[in-house]
Amino acid sequence: LGTGTGYSVLQMVRAMEKASGREIKYKITGRREGDVASCYANPALAERELGWKAAFGLDKMCEDLWRWQLQNPTGFSKN
């Protein structure tokens, strides 16, 4: 779940670079066959049904993701 604010791929790249302190190499190309042009989600149902609302923006989300990854380098696996 998120805030309902959309982000571009480049915004995501920049936020992850900032969070990780690492450069992320990328190449801008055309969409692949089957790629979705855009994707949106409305978090209103979660707020109504669960009484929960995301409180942080993209930078904070990426910082948290990076911190989790550093603490769990093999993901959810136990190896």
C-alpha positions as protocol buffer text, in pm:
chain_id: "A"
residue {
  index: 1
  type: LEU
  ca { x: 0 y: 0 z: 0 }
}
residue {
  index: 2
  type: GLY
  ca { x: 116 y: 351 z: -67 }
}
residue {
  index: 3
  type: THR
  ca { x: 6 y: 710 z: -44 }
}
residue {
  index: 4
  type: GLY
  ca { x: -188 y: 727 z: -369 }
}
residue {
  index: 5
  type: THR
  ca { x: 82 y: 948 z: -520 }
}
residue {
  index: 6
  type: GLY
  ca { x: 232 y: 809 z: -839 }
}
residue {
  index: 7
  type: TYR
  ca { x: 603 y: 810 z: -915 }
}
residue {
  index: 8
  type: SER
  ca { x: 797 y: 767 z: -1236 }
}
residue {
  index: 9
  type: VAL
  ca { x: 1063 y: 503 z: -1281 }
}
residue {
  index: 10
  type: LEU
  ca { x: 1329 y: 777 z: -1280 }
}
residue {
  index: 11
  type: GLN
  ca { x: 1195 y: 916 z: -952 }
}
residue {
  index: 12
  type: MET
  ca { x: 1222 y: 565 z: -807 }
}
residue {
  index: 13
  type: VAL
  ca { x: 1579 y: 528 z: -935 }
}
residue {
  index: 14
  type: ARG
  ca { x: 1682 y: 862 z: -783 }
}
residue {
  index: 15
  type: ALA
  ca { x: 1517 y: 782 z: -448 }
}
residue {
  index: 16
  type: MET
  ca { x: 1689 y: 441 z: -429 }
}
residue {
  index: 17
  type: GLU
  ca { x: 2023 y: 599 z: -520 }
}
residue {
  index: 18
  type: LYS
  ca { x: 1974 y: 848 z: -239 }
}
residue {
  index: 19
  type: ALA
  ca { x: 1872 y: 580 z: 11 }
}
residue {
  index: 20
  type: SER
  ca { x: 2152 y: 339 z: -79 }
}
residue {
  index: 21
  type: GLY
  ca { x: 2426 y: 591 z: -144 }
}
residue {
  index: 22
  type: ARG
  ca { x: 2498 y: 400 z: -466 }
}
residue {
  index: 23
  type: GLU
  ca { x: 2464 y: 491 z: -831 }
}
residue {
  index: 24
  type: ILE
  ca { x: 2209 y: 282 z: -1017 }
}
residue {
  index: 25
  type: LYS
  ca { x: 2300 y: 234 z: -1380 }
}
residue {
  index: 26
  type: TYR
  ca { x: 2009 y: 239 z: -1623 }
}
residue {
  index: 27
  type: LYS
  ca { x: 1935 y: 284 z: -1990 }
}
residue {
  index: 28
  type: ILE
  ca { x: 1626 y: 454 z: -2127 }
}
residue {
  index: 29
  type: THR
  ca { x: 1464 y: 243 z: -2397 }
}
residue {
  index: 30
  type: GLY
  ca { x: 1122 y: 182 z: -2539 }
}
residue {
  index: 31
  type: ARG
  ca { x: 866 y: -23 z: -2349 }
}
residue {
  index: 32
  type: ARG
  ca { x: 880 y: -397 z: -2390 }
}
residue {
  index: 33
  type: GLU
  ca { x: 585 y: -582 z: -2536 }
}
residue {
  index: 34
  type: GLY
  ca { x: 332 y: -629 z: -2257 }
}
residue {
  index: 35
  type: ASP
  ca { x: 472 y: -352 z: -2033 }
}
residue {
  index: 36
  type: VAL
  ca { x: 204 y: -141 z: -1870 }
}
residue {
  index: 37
  type: ALA
  ca { x: 217 y: 229 z: -1963 }
}
residue {
  index: 38
  type: SER
  ca { x: 106 y: 336 z: -1616 }
}
residue {
  index: 39
  type: CYS
  ca { x: -40 y: 180 z: -1305 }
}
residue {
  index: 40
  type: TYR
  ca { x: -230 y: 353 z: -1024 }
}
residue {
  index: 41
  type: ALA
  ca { x: -386 y: 244 z: -698 }
}
residue {
  index: 42
  type: ASN
  ca { x: -624 y: 426 z: -469 }
}
residue {
  index: 43
  type: PRO
  ca { x: -549 y: 359 z: -101 }
}
residue {
  index: 44
  type: ALA
  ca { x: -892 y: 484 z: 16 }
}
residue {
  index: 45
  type: LEU
  ca { x: -1034 y: 134 z: 65 }
}
residue {
  index: 46
  type: ALA
  ca { x: -749 y: 35 z: 296 }
}
residue {
  index: 47
  type: GLU
  ca { x: -803 y: 350 z: 497 }
}
residue {
  index: 48
  type: ARG
  ca { x: -1178 y: 282 z: 525 }
}
residue {
  index: 49
  type: GLU
  ca { x: -1153 y: -93 z: 591 }
}
residue {
  index: 50
  type: LEU
  ca { x: -834 y: -105 z: 798 }
}
residue {
  index: 51
  type: GLY
  ca { x: -820 y: 244 z: 941 }
}
residue {
  index: 52
  type: TRP
  ca { x: -463 y: 269 z: 811 }
}
residue {
  index: 53
  type: LYS
  ca { x: -302 y: 536 z: 596 }
}
residue {
  index: 54
  type: ALA
  ca { x: 55 y: 558 z: 466 }
}
residue {
  index: 55
  type: ALA
  ca { x: 234 y: 845 z: 637 }
}
residue {
  index: 56
  type: PHE
  ca { x: 563 y: 868 z: 446 }
}
residue {
  index: 57
  type: GLY
  ca { x: 671 y: 964 z: 96 }
}
residue {
  index: 58
  type: LEU
  ca { x: 900 y: 804 z: -159 }
}
residue {
  index: 59
  type: ASP
  ca { x: 1234 y: 892 z: 3 }
}
residue {
  index: 60
  type: LYS
  ca { x: 1134 y: 746 z: 339 }
}
residue {
  index: 61
  type: MET
  ca { x: 987 y: 435 z: 175 }
}
residue {
  index: 62
  type: CYS
  ca { x: 1312 y: 372 z: -14 }
}
residue {
  index: 63
  type: GLU
  ca { x: 1522 y: 430 z: 299 }
}
residue {
  index: 64
  type: ASP
  ca { x: 1314 y: 170 z: 482 }
}
residue {
  index: 65
  type: LEU
  ca { x: 1336 y: -75 z: 191 }
}
residue {
  index: 66
  type: TRP
  ca { x: 1715 y: -36 z: 175 }
}
residue {
  index: 67
  type: ARG
  ca { x: 1753 y: -79 z: 551 }
}
residue {
  index: 68
  type: TRP
  ca { x: 1545 y: -399 z: 537 }
}
residue {
  index: 69
  type: GLN
  ca { x: 1754 y: -531 z: 245 }
}
residue {
  index: 70
  type: LEU
  ca { x: 2079 y: -464 z: 432 }
}
residue {
  index: 71
  type: GLN
  ca { x: 1946 y: -649 z: 736 }
}
residue {
  index: 72
  type: ASN
  ca { x: 1807 y: -936 z: 522 }
}
residue {
  index: 73
  type: PRO
  ca { x: 2056 y: -988 z: 235 }
}
residue {
  index: 74
  type: THR
  ca { x: 1897 y: -1321 z: 134 }
}
residue {
  index: 75
  type: GLY
  ca { x: 1544 y: -1187 z: 157 }
}
residue {
  index: 76
  type: PHE
  ca { x: 1294 y: -1406 z: 336 }
}
residue {
  index: 77
  type: SER
  ca { x: 1497 y: -1725 z: 291 }
}
residue {
  index: 78
  type: LYS
  ca { x: 1670 y: -1873 z: 594 }
}
residue {
  index: 79
  type: ASN
  ca { x: 1994 y: -1949 z: 403 }
}
